[in-house]
Amino acid sequence: MNQGLRWTDSLEIALDLIEEHEDVDPLTIHFTDLRQWVLDLERFDDDPAHCGERVLEAIQLAWIAEVD
């Protein structure tokens, strides 16, 4: 059984976000939007309460690294 994405899977989340939001510059995204987009990912399956600023920052940094 394949487990869904968790908050700690920042690179995998970033790759999914790149596919879903290909026209978005990750440097301009607000963390409130980023959090919602992660929650909306089909493969995401983690507790929304486990998300903090550091988690979102890690996802954003992974996204920036992938598009550079």
C-alpha beads as a LAMMPS data file, in Angstrom:
LAMMPS data file: protein, C-alpha beads

68 atoms
67 bonds

1 atom types
1 bond types

-500.0 500.0 xlo xhi
-500.0 500.0 ylo yhi
-500.0 500.0 zlo zhi

Masses

1 110.0

Atoms # bond

1 1 1 0.000 0.000 0.000
2 1 1 1.361 3.385 -1.021
3 1 1 1.323 5.938 1.747
4 1 1 0.356 9.492 0.882
5 1 1 2.623 12.493 1.125
6 1 1 3.428 13.877 4.565
7 1 1 4.559 17.372 5.552
8 1 1 8.147 16.099 5.748
9 1 1 8.144 15.078 2.066
10 1 1 9.067 18.592 0.976
11 1 1 10.724 17.639 -2.326
12 1 1 7.894 15.343 -3.424
13 1 1 5.349 17.993 -2.432
14 1 1 7.304 20.627 -4.360
15 1 1 7.339 18.424 -7.476
16 1 1 3.575 17.926 -7.259
17 1 1 3.056 21.667 -6.772
18 1 1 5.193 22.430 -9.825
19 1 1 2.892 20.218 -11.896
20 1 1 -0.286 21.734 -10.421
21 1 1 0.865 25.377 -10.470
22 1 1 3.399 25.561 -13.280
23 1 1 2.913 29.303 -13.879
24 1 1 3.531 30.303 -10.243
25 1 1 6.806 31.832 -9.102
26 1 1 7.515 30.129 -5.751
27 1 1 9.247 33.296 -4.533
28 1 1 5.953 35.180 -4.645
29 1 1 3.656 32.689 -2.945
30 1 1 2.064 33.433 0.414
31 1 1 2.369 30.695 3.026
32 1 1 -1.412 30.667 3.509
33 1 1 -1.828 29.820 -0.191
34 1 1 1.030 27.329 -0.127
35 1 1 -0.486 25.515 2.843
36 1 1 -3.867 25.257 1.114
37 1 1 -2.320 24.051 -2.137
38 1 1 -0.471 21.302 -0.259
39 1 1 -3.679 20.257 1.497
40 1 1 -5.417 20.167 -1.899
41 1 1 -2.852 17.821 -3.468
42 1 1 -4.389 14.463 -4.351
43 1 1 -1.464 12.480 -2.892
44 1 1 -1.246 14.505 0.329
45 1 1 -2.353 12.668 3.446
46 1 1 -1.191 14.229 6.698
47 1 1 -2.661 16.130 9.610
48 1 1 -3.163 19.813 8.694
49 1 1 -2.251 20.743 12.265
50 1 1 1.292 19.398 11.779
51 1 1 2.154 22.254 9.449
52 1 1 4.201 25.195 10.631
53 1 1 6.205 27.990 9.075
54 1 1 9.394 25.897 8.939
55 1 1 7.588 23.118 7.083
56 1 1 6.207 25.560 4.524
57 1 1 9.614 27.190 4.197
58 1 1 11.199 23.803 3.423
59 1 1 8.574 23.126 0.749
60 1 1 9.055 26.587 -0.752
61 1 1 12.861 26.169 -0.805
62 1 1 12.548 22.765 -2.489
63 1 1 10.202 24.305 -5.086
64 1 1 12.652 27.176 -5.750
65 1 1 15.551 24.726 -6.101
66 1 1 13.607 22.608 -8.604
67 1 1 12.623 25.491 -10.875
68 1 1 16.096 27.078 -10.895

Bonds

1 1 1 2
2 1 2 3
3 1 3 4
4 1 4 5
5 1 5 6
6 1 6 7
7 1 7 8
8 1 8 9
9 1 9 10
10 1 10 11
11 1 11 12
12 1 12 13
13 1 13 14
14 1 14 15
15 1 15 16
16 1 16 17
17 1 17 18
18 1 18 19
19 1 19 20
20 1 20 21
21 1 21 22
22 1 22 23
23 1 23 24
24 1 24 25
25 1 25 26
26 1 26 27
27 1 27 28
28 1 28 29
29 1 29 30
30 1 30 31
31 1 31 32
32 1 32 33
33 1 33 34
34 1 34 35
35 1 35 36
36 1 36 37
37 1 37 38
38 1 38 39
39 1 39 40
40 1 40 41
41 1 41 42
42 1 42 43
43 1 43 44
44 1 44 45
45 1 45 46
46 1 46 47
47 1 47 48
48 1 48 49
49 1 49 50
50 1 50 51
51 1 51 52
52 1 52 53
53 1 53 54
54 1 54 55
55 1 55 56
56 1 56 57
57 1 57 58
58 1 58 59
59 1 59 60
60 1 60 61
61 1 61 62
62 1 62 63
63 1 63 64
64 1 64 65
65 1 65 66
66 1 66 67
67 1 67 68
